[in-house]
Amino acid sequence: MISIDALYQIYLQYPQVQTDTRKIKKDDIFFALKGPNFNGNTFALQALQQGAAYAIVDEQPDISNNRIFVVNDVLQTLQQLALHHRKQFNIPFLAITGSNGKTTTKELVSAVLSSHFKCYTTQGNLNNHIGIPLSILQVKQDAQIAVIEMGANHQKEIAGYCTYTMPTHGIITNCGKAHLEGFGGIEGVRKGKGELYDFIRTHNGMVFMNADYDYLQEMSKGIHLKLTYGTANADIIGNIQENNYFLSVQLTKGTKEISHIQTHLVGDYNLPNILCAVAVGKHFKVPEQKIKDAIEAYQPNNSRSQLIQFNNNHIILDAYNANPTSMKAAIENFAKMPGEEKVVMIGGMMELGEESLAEHANIVHLLEQFKWHAVILVGGDFRLVKHNYLYLNNASEAGRWLREQNFHQAYILIKGSRSMQMEKIINT
């Protein structure tokens, strides 16, 4: 049985970790994880044949191989290796969680910090029990700061992540109606996300907090180091100057050299994400012009708040995920935007448990408050809710419908939960 110390020495020689044989590169260390529908142990030899330096397994292989190490639990070993690596650094580790906006916030914060520091950050959506240790292990010795995103759908999850991330700074973007099934209601969401504050509080860390949310002020009691941002009564204050599809922000407190930021982000719900990035940049003494330039240069490319052109129409693609809070914000924001011919195409929302039917009905009721050229409801529990809109089973059907309409210069909002794959509307 190899020790973590011994495994770490191997990792220092071969500092690339992989859990998927389809992505193996020469000299990777392959961790043979198990899941409900796969067993990585059966691919250990294949990983070595594809160029991996070593394979870590928790089932005895059929043949002896000095490049295969057997451990009690591969996932725990991966997490323990990440912790051992984390302990080698005496730099800020900034953890970001929240119901909505955490990935965009992570991207903006990382853009700002990377303009002035050697910053390592979570890639893509590697924000779970596998992705977080992989993200930590990607931090190299030249790091000056690290940004780690934490997703969660049940309590004790964030607390677990903190044990091997050891964040020095924390951000909770918000606590909305997401993963209600796993968290057990909105209070459960706050308790679960609040586990980040609990760790920060216990370890005398610092938080960047949206002062517009009273519940975050309550949750953060006992944390002495705070920098606040918001639309009033905060250290960094900013407001929407204009939202003519791309969001323009006016800064009125906390900055000396910059007063205006013109973004490539769609939706006024991105205002807190921008202000958070400004606050983080200011705390870490990033020059203000670099803060402004980094935020203005950032262009989303991950189906989040993207404005794209499609067949002579303007598509707001916000299809990475959805919950009642983010759906409401997207619809209300779209309603305020200019444009004569507006089409709403929204997919079902998942992991809402007993609240699902009621929350889908609430979205239908919200849609009825505005005048639209067309509304298309796609999949999920929208099929069980009474409405007068067109219902389609999936994104492929919705894509066919859209192509048949021959819209010209229409504005179209596309949003839905990840499993709905709403981006297929324009990609198929």
C-alpha positions as CSV (number, residue, x, y, z in Angstrom):
1,M,0.0,0.0,0.0
2,I,1.6,3.2,-1.1
3,S,1.6,6.2,1.3
4,I,0.4,9.7,0.4
5,D,4.0,11.0,0.9
6,A,5.4,8.4,-1.5
7,L,2.6,9.0,-4.0
8,Y,3.3,12.8,-3.8
9,Q,6.9,12.2,-4.7
10,I,5.7,10.4,-7.8
11,Y,3.2,13.2,-8.6
12,L,6.1,15.7,-8.4
13,Q,7.8,13.8,-11.2
14,Y,4.6,13.3,-13.2
15,P,2.4,16.2,-12.2
16,Q,-0.5,15.5,-14.6
17,V,-3.5,13.5,-13.2
18,Q,-6.2,11.9,-15.3
19,T,-9.4,10.0,-14.4
20,D,-10.6,9.3,-18.0
21,T,-8.6,7.0,-20.3
22,R,-10.0,8.8,-23.3
23,K,-8.0,11.8,-22.3
24,I,-4.7,10.1,-21.3
25,K,-1.5,11.8,-22.3
26,K,2.0,10.6,-22.0
27,D,3.3,10.4,-18.4
28,D,-0.1,11.1,-16.7
29,I,-1.0,9.4,-13.5
30,F,-4.3,7.6,-14.0
31,F,-6.7,7.4,-11.0
32,A,-9.1,4.5,-11.6
33,L,-12.3,5.9,-10.2
34,K,-15.6,4.0,-9.9
35,G,-19.1,5.3,-10.6
36,P,-22.6,3.9,-10.9
37,N,-22.0,2.9,-14.6
38,F,-18.2,2.4,-14.8
39,N,-15.3,0.9,-13.0
40,G,-12.0,2.6,-13.8
41,N,-10.0,-0.4,-12.3
42,T,-10.8,-2.3,-15.5
43,F,-9.0,0.3,-17.6
44,A,-5.7,0.5,-15.6
45,L,-3.7,-1.5,-18.0
46,Q,-5.2,0.3,-21.0
47,A,-4.1,3.6,-19.4
48,L,-0.5,2.4,-19.1
49,Q,-0.6,1.2,-22.7
50,Q,-1.7,4.6,-23.7
51,G,1.3,6.3,-22.1
52,A,0.3,6.8,-18.4
53,A,3.3,6.7,-16.1
54,Y,1.3,5.0,-13.2
55,A,-2.2,3.8,-12.4
56,I,-3.8,4.0,-9.0
57,V,-6.5,1.3,-8.4
58,D,-8.5,0.0,-5.4
59,E,-9.0,-3.5,-6.8
60,Q,-6.2,-6.0,-7.1
61,P,-5.2,-6.3,-10.8
62,D,-5.2,-9.6,-12.6
63,I,-1.5,-9.4,-13.3
64,S,1.4,-7.9,-11.3
65,N,2.7,-4.5,-12.6
66,N,5.1,-2.3,-10.8
67,R,3.4,0.8,-12.3
68,I,0.0,-0.1,-10.7
69,F,-0.5,0.9,-7.1
70,V,-3.3,-0.5,-5.0
71,V,-5.0,1.7,-2.4
72,N,-8.0,1.3,-0.2
73,D,-10.1,3.9,-2.0
74,V,-9.0,5.7,-5.2
75,L,-11.3,8.8,-4.7
76,Q,-10.2,9.3,-1.1
77,T,-6.5,8.9,-2.2
78,L,-7.1,11.5,-4.9
79,Q,-8.5,13.9,-2.4
80,Q,-5.7,13.2,0.1
81,L,-3.1,13.9,-2.6
82,A,-4.8,17.2,-3.3
83,L,-4.7,18.1,0.3
84,H,-1.0,17.2,0.6
85,H,-0.4,19.4,-2.5
86,R,-2.5,22.2,-1.1
87,K,-0.4,22.3,2.1
88,Q,2.7,23.1,0.1
89,F,1.3,26.5,-0.7
90,N,1.2,29.7,1.4
91,I,-0.8,31.7,-1.0
92,P,-4.5,32.9,-1.1
93,F,-6.9,30.1,-2.1
94,L,-10.2,31.7,-3.0
95,A,-13.3,29.5,-2.9
96,I,-16.5,30.4,-4.8
97,T,-19.9,28.8,-4.3
98,G,-23.6,29.9,-4.7
99,S,-26.8,29.0,-6.3
100,N,-26.4,31.3,-9.3
101,G,-23.6,33.1,-11.0
102,K,-20.7,31.2,-9.4
103,T,-19.1,30.2,-12.7
104,T,-19.4,33.6,-14.3
105,T,-18.1,35.1,-11.0
106,K,-15.2,32.7,-11.1
107,E,-14.4,33.6,-14.6
108,L,-14.5,37.3,-14.0
109,V,-12.5,37.1,-10.7
110,S,-9.9,34.9,-12.4
111,A,-9.6,37.3,-15.4
112,V,-9.0,40.2,-13.0
113,L,-6.4,38.3,-10.9
114,S,-4.7,36.8,-13.9
115,S,-4.1,40.3,-15.2
116,H,-1.6,40.9,-12.4
117,F,-0.7,37.5,-10.8
118,K,0.1,34.0,-11.8
119,C,-3.4,32.7,-11.0
120,Y,-4.7,29.1,-11.3
121,T,-8.4,28.5,-11.5
122,T,-11.0,25.8,-11.9
123,Q,-11.3,24.9,-15.6
124,G,-14.8,24.4,-17.0
125,N,-17.2,22.9,-14.5
126,L,-14.7,20.8,-12.5
127,N,-16.4,21.9,-9.3
128,N,-17.4,18.6,-7.6
129,H,-15.8,15.9,-5.4
130,I,-13.6,14.8,-8.4
131,G,-13.1,18.1,-10.2
132,I,-12.0,20.1,-7.1
133,P,-9.1,17.8,-6.2
134,L,-8.1,17.7,-9.9
135,S,-8.2,21.6,-9.9
136,I,-6.0,21.8,-6.8
137,L,-3.5,19.3,-8.4
138,Q,-3.3,21.6,-11.5
139,V,-1.9,24.4,-9.3
140,K,1.8,24.7,-10.1
141,Q,4.7,25.9,-7.9
142,D,4.8,29.3,-9.6
143,A,1.2,30.1,-8.4
144,Q,0.6,33.4,-6.6
145,I,-3.1,32.8,-6.1
146,A,-5.7,30.1,-6.8
147,V,-9.5,30.3,-7.5
148,I,-11.5,27.2,-6.8
149,E,-15.2,26.8,-7.7
150,M,-17.4,24.6,-5.5
151,G,-20.8,23.3,-6.7
152,A,-23.1,21.4,-4.3
153,N,-26.5,19.8,-4.2
154,H,-26.7,18.6,-0.6
155,Q,-25.5,19.6,2.8
156,K,-22.1,18.7,4.2
157,E,-20.8,18.8,0.6
158,I,-19.1,22.2,0.8
159,A,-17.7,21.4,4.2
160,G,-16.1,18.3,2.7
161,Y,-14.5,20.3,-0.1
162,C,-13.1,22.8,2.4
163,T,-11.2,20.1,4.2
164,Y,-8.8,19.6,1.2
165,T,-9.1,23.1,-0.4
166,M,-8.4,24.9,2.8
167,P,-9.7,28.3,1.5
168,T,-8.3,31.5,2.9
169,H,-11.0,33.6,1.2
170,G,-14.6,32.9,0.3
171,I,-17.4,34.1,-1.9
172,I,-21.1,33.0,-1.7
173,T,-22.7,34.6,-4.7
174,N,-26.2,34.0,-3.4
175,C,-28.6,31.3,-2.1
176,G,-31.5,30.7,-4.5
177,K,-34.0,28.0,-5.3
178,A,-31.5,25.5,-6.7
179,H,-31.1,21.8,-5.8
180,L,-34.1,22.1,-3.4
181,E,-34.5,18.4,-3.5
182,G,-31.1,17.7,-2.2
183,F,-30.8,20.6,0.2
184,G,-34.3,20.3,1.6
185,G,-35.7,23.8,0.8
186,I,-34.3,27.3,0.8
187,E,-33.1,27.2,4.4
188,G,-31.2,24.0,3.6
189,V,-29.6,25.8,0.7
190,R,-28.4,28.6,3.0
191,K,-27.1,26.1,5.5
192,G,-25.3,24.1,2.8
193,K,-23.7,27.1,1.1
194,G,-23.0,28.6,4.5
195,E,-20.6,25.8,5.2
196,L,-18.0,27.9,3.3
197,Y,-18.5,30.7,5.7
198,D,-18.3,28.3,8.6
199,F,-14.8,27.2,7.4
200,I,-13.7,30.8,6.8
201,R,-15.0,31.8,10.3
202,T,-13.2,29.0,12.0
203,H,-9.9,29.6,10.3
204,N,-10.0,33.5,10.5
205,G,-10.3,33.9,6.8
206,M,-11.9,36.7,4.7
207,V,-15.1,36.9,2.6
208,F,-16.2,39.1,-0.2
209,M,-19.9,39.6,0.4
210,N,-22.9,41.0,-1.5
211,A,-24.3,43.5,0.9
212,D,-27.6,43.6,-1.0
213,Y,-28.6,40.3,0.5
214,D,-29.6,40.5,4.2
215,Y,-29.3,36.7,4.6
216,L,-25.6,36.8,3.6
217,Q,-25.1,39.5,6.3
218,E,-26.7,37.2,8.8
219,M,-24.9,34.1,7.6
220,S,-21.5,35.9,7.8
221,K,-21.8,37.0,11.4
222,G,-18.6,36.3,13.3
223,I,-16.4,36.7,10.3
224,H,-14.2,39.7,11.0
225,L,-12.5,40.2,7.6
226,K,-15.1,41.3,5.0
227,L,-15.1,43.4,1.9
228,T,-18.6,44.1,0.7
229,Y,-20.0,45.0,-2.7
230,G,-23.5,45.9,-3.9
231,T,-25.8,48.7,-5.1
232,A,-25.8,50.6,-1.7
233,N,-24.2,50.5,1.7
234,A,-21.1,48.6,0.7
235,D,-17.4,49.1,0.2
236,I,-17.7,48.8,-3.5
237,I,-20.8,50.3,-5.0
238,G,-22.0,50.1,-8.5
239,N,-25.2,50.2,-10.5
240,I,-26.5,49.5,-14.0
241,Q,-25.8,52.4,-16.2
242,E,-27.3,50.8,-19.3
243,N,-28.4,47.3,-20.3
244,N,-28.9,47.6,-24.0
245,Y,-28.3,43.8,-24.3
246,F,-24.6,44.3,-23.1
247,L,-24.4,45.4,-19.5
248,S,-22.8,48.7,-18.7
249,V,-21.9,49.4,-15.0
250,Q,-21.3,52.7,-13.2
251,L,-19.0,52.5,-10.2
252,T,-19.8,55.1,-7.5
253,K,-17.7,54.0,-4.5
254,G,-14.5,52.1,-3.9
255,T,-12.6,53.0,-7.0
256,K,-10.6,56.1,-7.8
257,E,-9.5,55.7,-11.4
258,I,-12.4,53.8,-13.0
259,S,-16.0,54.8,-12.9
260,H,-17.5,52.9,-15.8
261,I,-17.2,49.3,-17.1
262,Q,-18.7,48.2,-20.4
263,T,-19.1,44.4,-20.5
264,H,-19.8,41.7,-23.0
265,L,-22.3,40.1,-20.6
266,V,-26.0,40.0,-21.1
267,G,-28.4,40.4,-18.2
268,D,-28.5,42.8,-15.3
269,Y,-28.3,39.7,-13.0
270,N,-24.6,39.8,-13.8
271,L,-24.1,43.1,-11.9
272,P,-23.2,41.4,-8.6
273,N,-20.7,39.1,-10.5
274,I,-18.9,42.2,-11.9
275,L,-18.9,44.1,-8.6
276,C,-17.5,41.0,-6.9
277,A,-14.6,40.8,-9.4
278,V,-13.9,44.5,-8.8
279,A,-13.9,44.0,-5.0
280,V,-11.5,41.0,-5.2
281,G,-9.2,43.0,-7.6
282,K,-9.1,45.9,-5.2
283,H,-8.4,43.8,-2.2
284,F,-5.4,42.1,-3.9
285,K,-4.2,45.5,-5.2
286,V,-4.7,44.8,-8.8
287,P,-4.3,48.2,-10.6
288,E,-7.7,49.6,-11.4
289,Q,-7.1,50.0,-15.1
290,K,-6.2,46.3,-15.2
291,I,-9.4,45.4,-13.4
292,K,-11.5,47.4,-15.9
293,D,-9.6,46.0,-18.9
294,A,-9.9,42.4,-17.7
295,I,-13.7,42.6,-17.1
296,E,-14.3,44.5,-20.4
297,A,-12.3,41.9,-22.3
298,Y,-14.1,38.9,-20.9
299,Q,-16.4,37.2,-23.3
300,P,-18.6,34.3,-22.2
301,N,-18.2,31.2,-24.4
302,N,-19.9,28.6,-22.2
303,S,-23.6,29.0,-22.9
304,R,-23.8,31.5,-20.0
305,S,-25.2,35.0,-20.8
306,Q,-24.0,34.8,-24.4
307,L,-25.4,37.0,-27.1
308,I,-24.9,35.3,-30.5
309,Q,-26.2,35.8,-34.0
310,F,-28.1,32.9,-35.5
311,N,-29.8,32.9,-38.9
312,N,-30.3,36.7,-38.8
313,N,-31.6,36.6,-35.3
314,H,-30.2,37.6,-31.9
315,I,-30.0,34.7,-29.5
316,I,-29.4,35.1,-25.7
317,L,-28.0,31.7,-24.9
318,D,-28.1,31.0,-21.1
319,A,-28.5,27.3,-21.4
320,Y,-25.8,26.0,-19.0
321,N,-28.2,25.6,-16.1
322,A,-31.4,26.9,-14.6
323,N,-33.4,27.0,-11.4
324,P,-36.4,29.1,-10.4
325,T,-34.3,32.0,-9.2
326,S,-32.1,32.3,-12.3
327,M,-35.1,31.6,-14.6
328,K,-37.1,34.4,-13.1
329,A,-34.1,36.8,-13.4
330,A,-33.5,35.8,-17.0
331,I,-37.2,36.3,-18.0
332,E,-37.6,39.6,-16.3
333,N,-34.3,40.9,-17.7
334,F,-35.4,39.8,-21.2
335,A,-38.7,41.5,-20.8
336,K,-37.0,44.9,-20.1
337,M,-34.7,44.7,-23.1
338,P,-35.4,46.5,-26.4
339,G,-36.7,44.5,-29.3
340,E,-40.1,44.1,-31.1
341,E,-40.2,40.4,-31.8
342,K,-39.2,38.5,-28.7
343,V,-39.3,34.7,-28.4
344,V,-38.9,32.8,-25.2
345,M,-37.7,29.1,-25.3
346,I,-37.2,27.7,-21.9
347,G,-36.6,24.1,-20.7
348,G,-37.5,22.2,-17.6
349,M,-35.8,22.8,-14.3
350,M,-34.4,19.8,-12.4
351,E,-33.7,18.7,-8.8
352,L,-36.6,20.7,-7.3
353,G,-38.3,17.7,-5.5
354,E,-41.8,18.3,-4.2
355,E,-41.6,22.0,-5.2
356,S,-41.1,21.2,-8.9
357,L,-44.7,21.5,-10.2
358,A,-45.3,24.7,-8.2
359,E,-42.1,26.3,-9.4
360,H,-42.8,25.4,-13.0
361,A,-46.3,26.9,-12.6
362,N,-44.7,30.0,-11.1
363,I,-42.6,30.4,-14.2
364,V,-45.6,30.1,-16.5
365,H,-47.5,32.7,-14.4
366,L,-44.4,35.0,-14.7
367,L,-44.4,34.6,-18.5
368,E,-48.0,35.5,-18.7
369,Q,-47.2,38.9,-17.2
370,F,-45.5,40.0,-20.4
371,K,-46.2,40.2,-24.1
372,W,-44.2,37.8,-26.2
373,H,-44.2,37.0,-29.9
374,A,-44.0,33.3,-29.0
375,V,-43.2,31.1,-26.0
376,I,-42.0,27.6,-26.3
377,L,-41.8,25.3,-23.2
378,V,-39.5,22.4,-23.5
379,G,-39.6,19.2,-21.5
380,G,-39.5,18.6,-17.7
381,D,-42.5,19.4,-15.6
382,F,-43.8,22.0,-18.0
383,R,-45.7,19.1,-19.5
384,L,-47.7,18.8,-16.3
385,V,-48.5,22.5,-15.8
386,K,-51.6,24.2,-17.3
387,H,-50.6,26.8,-19.9
388,N,-51.6,28.1,-23.3
389,Y,-48.1,28.0,-24.8
390,L,-46.6,25.5,-27.3
391,Y,-45.0,22.6,-25.5
392,L,-42.3,20.4,-27.1
393,N,-40.6,17.4,-25.7
394,N,-36.9,18.2,-26.1
395,A,-34.4,20.7,-27.5
396,S,-34.1,18.9,-30.9
397,E,-37.9,19.4,-31.4
398,A,-37.5,23.0,-30.4
399,G,-34.6,23.4,-32.8
400,R,-36.8,22.1,-35.7
401,W,-39.6,24.4,-34.7
402,L,-37.3,27.4,-34.7
403,R,-35.9,26.7,-38.1
404,E,-39.4,26.4,-39.5
405,Q,-40.4,29.8,-38.4
406,N,-38.0,31.8,-40.6
407,F,-37.7,34.6,-38.0
408,H,-35.8,37.7,-39.1
409,Q,-34.1,40.0,-36.6
410,A,-36.0,38.4,-33.7
411,Y,-34.6,38.3,-30.2
412,I,-34.7,34.8,-28.7
413,L,-34.0,33.8,-25.1
414,I,-32.9,30.1,-24.7
415,K,-32.6,28.8,-21.1
416,G,-33.0,25.5,-19.3
417,S,-31.4,23.0,-16.9
418,R,-28.2,21.3,-18.1
419,S,-29.9,18.0,-18.7
420,M,-32.3,19.7,-21.2
421,Q,-29.3,20.6,-23.4
422,M,-31.0,23.6,-24.7
423,E,-28.0,24.6,-26.8
424,K,-29.0,21.9,-29.2
425,I,-31.7,24.3,-30.4
426,I,-29.1,26.1,-32.4
427,N,-26.5,23.3,-32.7
428,T,-28.5,20.6,-34.4
